[in-house]
Amino acid sequence: MDSSIVNNVVVKNGVCSVHKMPDGRQDIHEKYGLWIFRFGRDGVSPPQEPPNEARYFEFYCISHLIRGRGWYWTEDRPIEIFEEGTAVLASPHFIHRYSGYLTEYVEDTICFTGPVADFLFGTGVFKNGTVPFGRARRLLPIIERASDPSRDSQIQANIGLQNLLVELYLKRKKHSDSEKNPYLGDLIEEIKVSRDRWWTVSEMADFCGLSKEQFRRVFQASIGASPKNYVDRLKIMKAAEMLSCSPEKISDVAKQFGYSDPLHFSRRFRQIIGLSPEKYRLEMRR
């Protein structure tokens, strides 16, 4: 067990064991909104028979199985057996249990809390369950930085953790989106390339081989916006990028993104960006 681990206090709460969160956060953790407070490498737990006593944490936790084999249990699903290279993610107050299956459970682990963690959980970036993590020990650089109490190292550890969670989320989401519709990613790329084209929902649905109703559901679930709203906002955001670095006339920029009427472009630009194209360009060039 790594000597840098900060031990949890475990208490009983009815039929659950509760892993408590310790005190001791630094001022930087309050200001940043994220605190990595417990971590360890090569932690070894003996095998246990599933299902075992239920438990929950008062914090977020990532356990990366680096050697052995594990089992995972929650209240609403059968016991899952998983192999090394898998990570278990658990959010506060989520009742679960995992341990070694017929062998020792050897893990790298990070526990953390704070408003930033809550945001990552609320947006689905952090999600309870098991996820493919790979054999590379990707928690170690974060652990190394988190073990240094200096302000800069704590910031680096927080950023490293956020980047890792976002990367896992995007990989998981890309796989899920591909299973739902293999053409959705191709459609998004096509929309980005054909910036002057106004796609209709029917055209986008046909591209993906779905009915309009199916397409709307799949698109909203995957992108988090309606097809029309996504195309509209994408055009304006790309136009804003061009306005900030190009000397072209605003009307010419508008035409490149399919807006034949400069007044309509200006109105929509103000609605999305909060400034007129003229004022936005001035602000970006100050």
C-alpha positions as CSV (number, residue, x, y, z in Angstrom):
1,M,0.0,0.0,0.0
2,D,1.3,3.4,-0.9
3,S,2.5,5.4,2.1
4,S,0.9,8.6,0.8
5,I,-2.7,7.2,1.2
6,V,-4.8,9.3,3.6
7,N,-7.0,6.7,5.3
8,N,-10.8,7.0,5.4
9,V,-12.8,6.6,8.5
10,V,-15.4,3.9,8.0
11,V,-18.6,3.8,10.1
12,K,-21.7,1.7,10.0
13,N,-25.0,3.2,8.7
14,G,-27.7,0.6,9.0
15,V,-26.8,-2.2,6.6
16,C,-24.1,0.0,4.8
17,S,-20.6,0.9,5.7
18,V,-19.9,4.6,5.0
19,H,-16.5,5.8,4.0
20,K,-16.3,9.3,5.5
21,M,-14.5,12.3,4.0
22,P,-11.7,13.8,6.1
23,D,-11.0,17.4,6.9
24,G,-7.9,19.2,5.8
25,R,-8.5,20.9,2.5
26,Q,-6.2,23.8,1.5
27,D,-7.3,27.3,0.5
28,I,-6.5,26.4,-3.1
29,H,-9.0,23.6,-3.1
30,E,-11.8,26.0,-1.9
31,K,-10.9,28.5,-4.6
32,Y,-10.5,25.9,-7.4
33,G,-13.6,23.9,-6.4
34,L,-11.8,20.5,-6.5
35,W,-10.0,18.6,-3.9
36,I,-8.0,15.3,-4.4
37,F,-7.8,14.2,-0.8
38,R,-7.0,10.4,-0.9
39,F,-4.8,8.5,-3.3
40,G,-2.7,5.4,-3.5
41,R,-0.8,3.1,-5.8
42,D,-0.5,-0.6,-5.7
43,G,-3.1,-0.9,-3.0
44,V,-3.8,-4.6,-2.3
45,S,-7.1,-6.1,-1.1
46,P,-7.7,-9.8,-0.4
47,P,-10.4,-11.6,-2.5
48,Q,-13.9,-11.5,-1.1
49,E,-17.0,-13.5,-1.9
50,P,-19.7,-11.6,-3.8
51,P,-22.1,-10.1,-2.8
52,N,-20.5,-8.5,0.2
53,E,-21.6,-5.9,2.7
54,A,-23.0,-2.8,0.8
55,R,-21.2,0.5,1.2
56,Y,-21.1,4.1,-0.1
57,F,-18.6,6.9,-0.1
58,E,-19.1,10.5,0.8
59,F,-17.0,11.5,-2.1
60,Y,-16.1,10.6,-5.7
61,C,-13.7,7.7,-6.3
62,I,-11.8,6.1,-9.2
63,S,-10.3,2.6,-8.7
64,H,-8.1,1.3,-11.5
65,L,-7.6,-2.5,-11.3
66,I,-3.9,-2.9,-12.4
67,R,-3.5,-6.6,-11.4
68,G,-6.0,-9.4,-10.6
69,R,-9.6,-9.8,-11.4
70,G,-12.6,-8.1,-9.8
71,W,-16.3,-8.3,-9.2
72,Y,-18.7,-5.3,-9.0
73,W,-22.2,-5.1,-7.5
74,T,-24.9,-2.5,-7.2
75,E,-28.5,-2.8,-6.0
76,D,-30.1,-2.8,-9.4
77,R,-27.9,-5.1,-11.5
78,P,-26.4,-8.6,-11.5
79,I,-22.8,-9.0,-10.2
80,E,-20.3,-8.1,-12.9
81,I,-16.9,-9.8,-13.3
82,F,-14.2,-7.6,-14.7
83,E,-10.6,-7.9,-15.7
84,E,-7.5,-5.8,-15.1
85,G,-7.4,-2.6,-17.0
86,T,-10.9,-1.7,-15.9
87,A,-11.8,1.2,-13.6
88,V,-14.6,1.5,-11.2
89,L,-16.2,4.9,-10.7
90,A,-18.4,5.7,-7.7
91,S,-20.1,9.0,-6.8
92,P,-21.1,10.2,-3.3
93,H,-23.9,8.1,-1.6
94,F,-24.0,5.6,-4.5
95,I,-24.5,2.1,-2.9
96,H,-22.1,-0.4,-4.4
97,R,-19.4,-2.9,-3.7
98,Y,-16.3,-4.2,-5.6
99,S,-13.5,-6.5,-4.6
100,G,-11.1,-9.2,-5.9
101,Y,-12.7,-12.2,-7.5
102,L,-10.8,-15.4,-6.5
103,T,-7.6,-13.3,-6.4
104,E,-6.1,-10.2,-4.8
105,Y,-7.4,-6.8,-6.1
106,V,-4.5,-4.5,-6.8
107,E,-5.4,-1.0,-7.6
108,D,-4.4,2.6,-8.1
109,T,-7.0,4.9,-6.6
110,I,-8.0,8.6,-6.4
111,C,-10.7,10.1,-4.2
112,F,-11.9,13.6,-4.7
113,T,-14.7,16.1,-4.0
114,G,-15.9,19.7,-4.6
115,P,-18.2,21.7,-6.9
116,V,-16.2,20.9,-10.0
117,A,-16.6,17.2,-9.3
118,D,-20.4,17.8,-8.8
119,F,-20.5,19.6,-12.2
120,L,-18.7,16.7,-13.9
121,F,-21.1,14.2,-12.4
122,G,-24.2,16.4,-13.2
123,T,-23.2,16.7,-16.9
124,G,-22.5,12.9,-17.2
125,V,-18.7,13.2,-17.6
126,F,-18.3,11.2,-14.4
127,K,-20.7,8.2,-14.3
128,N,-21.1,5.4,-11.9
129,G,-20.0,1.9,-13.0
130,T,-17.1,0.1,-14.7
131,V,-15.3,1.6,-17.6
132,P,-12.4,0.4,-19.9
133,F,-9.3,2.2,-18.7
134,G,-6.4,0.4,-20.3
135,R,-3.3,-1.2,-18.8
136,A,-1.3,2.1,-18.7
137,R,-1.3,3.4,-15.1
138,R,-2.8,6.8,-15.9
139,L,-3.6,7.8,-12.4
140,L,0.1,7.8,-11.3
141,P,1.0,11.2,-12.8
142,I,-2.1,12.7,-11.0
143,I,-1.1,10.9,-7.7
144,E,2.4,12.2,-8.0
145,R,1.2,15.8,-8.3
146,A,-1.5,15.4,-5.7
147,S,1.1,14.2,-3.1
148,D,3.0,17.5,-3.4
149,P,1.1,20.0,-1.2
150,S,2.4,23.0,-3.1
151,R,-0.2,25.2,-4.8
152,D,1.0,24.7,-8.3
153,S,1.2,20.9,-7.9
154,Q,-2.4,20.8,-6.6
155,I,-3.6,22.8,-9.6
156,Q,-1.7,20.5,-12.0
157,A,-3.3,17.4,-10.3
158,N,-6.8,18.9,-10.6
159,I,-6.3,19.7,-14.2
160,G,-4.9,16.3,-14.9
161,L,-7.8,14.6,-13.3
162,Q,-10.4,16.7,-15.2
163,N,-8.6,16.1,-18.5
164,L,-8.6,12.3,-17.8
165,L,-12.3,12.2,-16.9
166,V,-13.3,14.3,-20.0
167,E,-11.2,12.0,-22.3
168,L,-12.8,8.9,-20.8
169,Y,-16.3,10.5,-21.2
170,L,-15.6,11.4,-24.9
171,K,-14.4,7.9,-25.7
172,R,-17.3,6.3,-24.0
173,K,-19.7,8.7,-25.7
174,K,-18.2,8.1,-29.1
175,H,-18.6,4.4,-28.7
176,S,-22.2,4.8,-27.5
177,D,-23.0,7.2,-30.4
178,S,-21.5,4.8,-32.9
179,E,-23.7,2.0,-31.6
180,K,-26.8,4.1,-31.8
181,N,-26.0,5.3,-35.4
182,P,-22.7,4.8,-37.1
183,Y,-23.3,7.8,-39.5
184,L,-23.9,10.5,-36.9
185,G,-20.2,11.3,-36.5
186,D,-19.9,11.5,-40.3
187,L,-22.8,13.9,-40.4
188,I,-21.3,16.2,-37.8
189,E,-18.1,16.4,-39.8
190,E,-20.0,17.0,-43.0
191,I,-21.9,19.9,-41.4
192,K,-18.7,21.5,-40.2
193,V,-17.1,21.2,-43.7
194,S,-20.2,22.5,-45.6
195,R,-20.4,25.7,-43.7
196,D,-22.6,27.6,-46.2
197,R,-25.2,24.9,-46.4
198,W,-28.4,25.0,-44.4
199,W,-29.2,21.4,-43.6
200,T,-32.9,20.5,-43.2
201,V,-33.8,17.9,-40.6
202,S,-35.0,15.6,-43.4
203,E,-31.6,15.8,-45.1
204,M,-29.8,15.1,-41.9
205,A,-32.1,12.2,-41.1
206,D,-31.7,10.7,-44.6
207,F,-27.9,11.0,-44.2
208,C,-28.1,8.9,-41.1
209,G,-30.7,6.5,-42.5
210,L,-33.3,7.4,-39.9
211,S,-36.8,8.7,-39.8
212,K,-37.1,12.4,-38.8
213,E,-38.5,11.5,-35.4
214,Q,-35.8,8.9,-34.7
215,F,-33.1,11.3,-35.9
216,R,-34.3,14.1,-33.6
217,R,-34.2,11.7,-30.6
218,V,-30.7,10.3,-31.4
219,F,-29.3,13.8,-32.2
220,Q,-30.6,15.4,-29.0
221,A,-29.4,12.6,-26.8
222,S,-25.9,12.6,-28.4
223,I,-25.3,16.3,-29.0
224,G,-27.4,17.9,-26.3
225,A,-29.2,20.3,-28.7
226,S,-31.8,20.1,-31.5
227,P,-30.4,19.6,-35.0
228,K,-31.5,23.1,-36.1
229,N,-30.2,24.8,-33.0
230,Y,-26.8,23.0,-33.4
231,V,-26.4,24.0,-37.0
232,D,-27.3,27.6,-36.3
233,R,-25.0,28.0,-33.3
234,L,-22.2,26.2,-35.1
235,K,-22.4,28.7,-37.9
236,I,-22.4,31.7,-35.6
237,M,-19.5,30.4,-33.5
238,K,-17.4,29.7,-36.6
239,A,-18.3,33.1,-38.0
240,A,-17.2,34.7,-34.7
241,E,-13.9,33.0,-34.9
242,M,-13.4,34.3,-38.5
243,L,-14.4,37.9,-37.5
244,S,-11.8,37.9,-34.8
245,C,-8.9,37.2,-37.1
246,S,-10.0,38.1,-40.7
247,P,-10.3,41.6,-42.3
248,E,-13.2,40.5,-44.5
249,K,-16.4,42.5,-44.5
250,I,-19.1,41.3,-42.1
251,S,-21.5,40.8,-45.0
252,D,-18.9,38.6,-46.8
253,V,-18.4,36.5,-43.7
254,A,-22.1,36.1,-43.3
255,K,-22.4,34.8,-46.9
256,Q,-19.7,32.2,-46.3
257,F,-21.9,30.7,-43.6
258,G,-25.1,30.8,-45.7
259,Y,-26.6,34.1,-44.4
260,S,-27.7,36.0,-47.5
261,D,-29.3,38.7,-45.4
262,P,-26.7,40.6,-43.3
263,L,-29.4,41.9,-41.0
264,H,-30.6,38.4,-40.2
265,F,-27.0,37.4,-39.5
266,S,-26.4,40.4,-37.2
267,R,-29.6,39.6,-35.2
268,R,-28.8,36.0,-34.8
269,F,-25.2,36.8,-33.9
270,R,-26.3,39.1,-31.2
271,Q,-28.7,36.5,-29.8
272,I,-26.0,33.9,-29.5
273,I,-22.8,35.9,-28.8
274,G,-24.3,38.8,-26.9
275,L,-22.8,41.5,-29.1
276,S,-23.3,42.7,-32.6
277,P,-20.7,41.5,-35.2
278,E,-19.2,45.0,-35.3
279,K,-18.8,45.3,-31.5
280,Y,-17.5,41.7,-31.2
281,R,-14.8,42.4,-33.8
282,L,-13.8,45.6,-32.0
283,E,-13.7,43.8,-28.6
284,M,-11.5,40.9,-29.9
285,R,-9.0,43.3,-31.5
286,R,-8.4,45.5,-28.5
